[in-house]
Amino acid sequence: MNNEKLNADPLTEAQSLASDAHSYLIKLEASENVPLGDDGVMSVWLGKKEYEPRTLSGNISDTMIRETTAVAARVVPIERNGMTYKRISDHSDGCMLLGPEGTVDMFTFTASKAGNHDVSALVHFYHNQQCNGSSSAIQTEKVSVTVKVAGFWETAKNSVDHYNFVGKAVTQFLDWLMQGENMLLQTLSGLILSVFSFYFKNLKEALVRKFVHHEVH
């Protein structure tokens, strides 16, 4: 009787593992411009390339490919230069099951100072669905986001737009009153409208002069 091999052939095992491996696209996406004090959003998507989601307007992204036999993954943002992150997706413990159509983990990030900041994350791959035990990790590609303080022109524009909105609403109300039949009410409304228009015209010009002077000097 021929003796059977009790030990598996290492080459056969390697070929078996290779056949179980899947090619996953890892896509890092983040808000490209964030005002200082506001939150940006970062996401890491893993799935088959053909299911890659489009990059949202106002965001920046980069991708990489990873071959793995893992069945689950956990994303851990890399905190650097005063950047802090908070998970906002449904994965309470961060453990995500891998599949062809993709899965995503999302975070908000906040910067402590203005400037250009690199955003990236570590993706830990696990061979069990509970993300327990040993893992292999890979760092995503990095994207650079810009955190800036709102400029004087932007502040001035917002202020003028605000007063324009209020002014338009009040003017429409007074115009409506002047359509009535009461002559005294029409006269009073016309007087209020004149004073109000003069006030807002001068206030708008003063705001613009103030911010232009501040920007130049």
Buried (B, 14 or more C-beta within 10 A) or exposed (E): EEEEEEEEEEEEEEEEEEEEEBEBBBBBBBBBEBBBEEBBBBBBBBBBEEEBEEBEEEBBBBBBEBEBBBBBBBBBBBEEEEBEBEBBBEBEEBBBEBBEEBBBBBBBBBBEEBEEBEBBBBBBBBBEEEBEEEBEEBEBBBBEBBBBEEEBEEBBBEBBEEBEEEBEEBBEEBEEBBEEEEEEEBEBBBEBBEEBBEEBEEBBEEBBEEBEEEEEE
